[in-house]
Amino acid sequence: MVILVFLLIVAAAGTYYYYLQLLDPVAPEAADQTTTVDIPPGANTEIIAAILYDEGLIQNELAFRFFVRQYNLAQGFIAGRYELNPAMSLGQIVRKIQSGDVYVETVWFTIPEGYTIEQIAGRLEQQGLINGNQLLEAAENPKPEWKEKYPFLQEIDHPGIKYKLEGYLFPDTYEISADTGLNEIIDMMLRRTDQIINQEYRQRMEEKGLSLHEILTIASLVEREARVDHERSLIAGVIYNRLEIDQLLQIDATIQYILEETKEFLTYDDLEVDSPYNTYQHAGLPPGPIAAPGEASIKAALYPEDSDYFFYNYKYDESGEHYFSHTYEEHLENVRKAEENLD
C-alpha cells in the first residue's frame, strides 16, 4: 500500500513537472519572430488556446486551459489584435491578452524643415494619409478649438496671411495609427510646436519684445535662406540689422513663396510681383512665416549673431555658404565673386 501511494506521488509530481515545462516558451531564442494574433469577441478559453497553438505560440492547448482554470482567468480576456512571439511564456501571453495591450498598426511620416503648408499637404496626400485640399482649408481657417488650446494661434491676425497655420506645423518625424484623421494630425503637429517653444524661448521672446508669430516668421526666413547650420544665426543677425534701420529685407525666399513654381534664378519681373510677402517692395517682416522652421532656425531667430553685416549672397560653390558684407559696394564685389564661382 505504501509503495502504491509512493508511486502515485511520484507520478503526480512527474505530471506536474511536465505541466510546468509546457508553460515555458515554445522557442526562447525567437523573440524577434513577432506574430499578430486576432482574439475574436466572445472567444472562450478553448478557442483562444486553439488559436495560440495553431500560431505556434504555446506548446499545449490543454496546458493553457488548465492554467487559465487554475488561476480563474477565463473572464479576463479582451478581444483584439495582439503582437506575440514564441519566446513568451504561457503566463506572459495570458497577461498580454488580459491587459488589452492591443496591437495598433502605425504609419510614419516625415515633414522636412522648410516645407510650406502646400508641400506638407502634398506629401501627406501622397502617402494616402489625408486629402491635401482639406488640410489647406484647415490651414486657412483653423478650428476655434485649436485657438483655444494653443493661444499662440490667436496672435495671427494679419489680413494678408496666405495660410494661418503656415510655420506652425512643426517639421518632424511622426508616428500615427493608420486610422488617424486630419484634425488629429494637425493637432499633433501644433502640440509639437508648443513643446518646442519652451519656457526659455518664451522668456527670450519677452526680452526681445517679439511675439511667437514674429519669431516664427524670422525663423522661416532663416530656414529658407540658410544652407549650412553655422550660418543660421548670422543670417538672422542680418535680418535684425535691416529691420532696425527700416531697410527692405529683399529676401529671395519670400519671392519664391509667392511664385507658383520654384525658380533657380529670379528675374527682375519676379521682384515686382504684387504681394504683401514681397520683401523687395514692402518694409518689415512679411505677414507671416513662409515655411515650417526647424528648432535650429527658431533658436537662430531668438539668438541672432551680432555683426555689422547688412548683405549676404550665396557663393554658388560646394560649401553651401554665403558671402557677408557691410556695405553695398562690398556686396557688389561679393556678387561678382559668386558669378565667377557660378561660371
TASULQUI-V784076 format. One record per backbone hydrogen bond with DSSP energy under -1.0 kcal/mol. NH is the residue of the N-H (numbers start at 1). CO is the residue of the C=O. Records with the same first field share a line. If there is no record, write none. Layout:
BEGIN
NH=CO + CO
END
This chain:
BEGIN
5=1
6=2
7=3
8=4
9=5
10=6
11=7
12=8
13=9
14=10
15=11
16=12
17=13
18=14
19=15
20=16
21=17
22=18
24=21
27=86
30=27
33=30
34=32
35=84
37=82
39=80
43=40
48=44
49=45
50=46
51=47
52=48
53=49
54=50
55=51
56=53
57=52
64=60
65=61
66=62
67=63
68=64
69=65
70=66
71=67
73=68
76=73
78=97
80=39
82=37
84=35
88=85
90=23
93=89
94=90
95=91
96=92
97=93
98=94
99=95
102=100
103=81
107=176
109=174
111=172
114=292
115=112
120=116
121=117
122=118
123=119
124=120
125=121
126=122
127=123
128=125
129=124
135=131
136=132
137=133
138=134
139=135
140=136
141=137
146=143
147=143
148=144
149=145
150=146
153=150
154=151
155=152
156=153
157=155
161=158
165=139
166=163
168=165
170=189
174=109
176=107
178=105
180=177
185=181
186=182
187=183
188=184
189=185
190=186
191=187
192=188
193=189
194=190
195=191
196=192
197=193
198=196
202=198
203=199
204=200
205=201
206=202
207=203
208=204
210=205
215=211
216=212
217=213
218=214
219=215
220=216
221=217
222=218
223=219
224=220
225=221
226=222
231=228
232=229
235=231
236=232
237=233
238=234
239=235
240=236
241=237
242=238
243=239
244=240
246=243
247=242
250=279
254=251
256=252
257=253
258=254
259=255
271=267
272=269
273=270
278=275
279=277
281=278
282=278
292=115
298=294
299=295
300=296
301=297
302=298
303=299
305=233
310=325
311=325
313=323
315=321
323=313
325=311
331=327
332=328
333=329
334=330
335=331
336=332
337=333
338=334
339=335
340=336
341=337
342=338
343=339
END
